Amino acid sequence: METLMSAVAPRAPAAVKRVSEVDFRSGTTLEQLSAQVQELVQLEQGEFGDQTALEVHTAKDFIFNMLGLVQKVDKRLPVANEYLLLSGGAREGVLDLNPEDLGDYAKGVDFDLDFTLLVPALKLHDRNQPVTLDMRHSPPCHSWLSLRLCDPAMLTRWNICCQDEKTRENKDLEDEEEDTEAVRGSIPSLQPPQSLDGCYFSPLLVADWFWSVVGTAVEELRRNPQRGIPIPDRVERNGPLTTLILTAGTSRILYDLLPVVSFRGWPAVAQSWLTTNHFWDGKITEEEAISGFYLLPGCSPAASPSTRPDREWRLAFSRSEVQLKKCVPYPMAQAFQAAKAVLSRLLARPRTGLSLYHLRTLMFWACDRLPTTYLSCPDHETPARLFLGLLDDLAHCILGKNCPNYFLPQCNMLEHLTDSAALLVARKLAHLRSDPAEHLRAALEQAQQACQLKREAAVAASNGHKLSSPTHGYGAGSPQDDRLAQRLQQLVTENPGKSISVFLNPDDVTRPHFRIDDKFY
């Protein structure tokens, strides 16, 4: 009887396979989009092999040796300098620079790997060093830098890059004091504002000087080649950037070098950022988040009678961004990288004042706004949701011409966009958003082609089809080179996304000492 009852009893419903969510706008399943996002990220984050790691190291050696030569001959760069090395070129949105000035370079065609190096021309880290950020004449996120309070030796050394301000009438100065603000560094000046006029450190003159001395140093190294030293194929000026493309073995490595002014601490104008809640709270310390900031040579893109390209520096918080990126949930990091890949093609031509740095800013704002449980959800469709969300956020910002700087929300980074430029980019984004799968597929094909070109170059070099000069060629790897490659591979694996500082001894520029966060190697 029990057997009969069990035979006629209702059975438990069979497990129903969950139907993948569909994107309302494009009709594409989120499962498909997530698979494309993850494949693209995996392809672009391909791990360095030992040979590539060694080539990256030798290219880095060339850059640091060249900068050591600049310091030794020109004697203006700080002796014990700290450089910030960022993964990705300036066109990848690692810095807030005007996109019209960055030049056109294509991965796989012009280079295989790219980096950005911030080179402090001035390192104002000493708390006893009086510093004045003069924001009386500048829009938000920009400042003039007066060196009038610096010691005479520094003024003499940098006189070629300074400009004097004409004396203003006292009445004009009093009117300006009511409407503007002078933000001072760690040691506030007790002198009246008019005493600060003059000796303004000019970003245009600094960029010109840097381009000249780097070009001279590169030519000097070319005249005295050494075995194993990369070949500098191209040295080009792109706005404030000095761009070098080096051939190191089978790799072409692009370096964007940018002269900056480096500060410790935190500017008073950004103090309010510290009083609000952020996604990184509890993950890193406040000291790590606000360890320093920079001035980049870049004026406000908003054209106005008061804009002074020869005086205006742009505040940048790159050191903080390196720390914050470590706290971004992995699905959001995947979505951001995929969005960068599809948008870089969309924004390439014509350039309309919109850069990938705006996308990075929106990612940080989204991490603050959305719950961590949502951003870190292990669901397979999460990367697709976040990818589409970033595109929607960007479209909203463009149509409203409003993208607040993450560290200085009072600064609207899209204020300069014209209506026609905003409409053009919005149309392109709408086209992308209507078929994101197709644009991801195109980005995947481009990344695959770049990898294929790199593999073909490596095979050609190993077969001897690409002949290199004996002075620059890479011979059979010595045991020391093998150990170095293994060590570099370990550092790359263990320290993703960390800031790298370098100490150069001007008496021995062949042995740079690396610092990854707080560790020396």
Helices and strands as residue ranges (DSSP letters): H 2-8, H 30-44, H 50-74, E 84-87, G 90-92, G 99-101, E 113-124, E 132-134, E 142-146, H 152-157, G 159-161, E 162-163, H 170-179, E 183-184, G 193-196, E 200-201, H 203-223, E 231-238, E 241-248, E 251-264, G 268-275, H 286-289, E 292-296, E 313-316, H 318-325, H 330-346, H 356-369, H 372-375, H 382-400, H 419-434, H 436-462, H 479-494, E 500-505, E 508-516, E 519-520
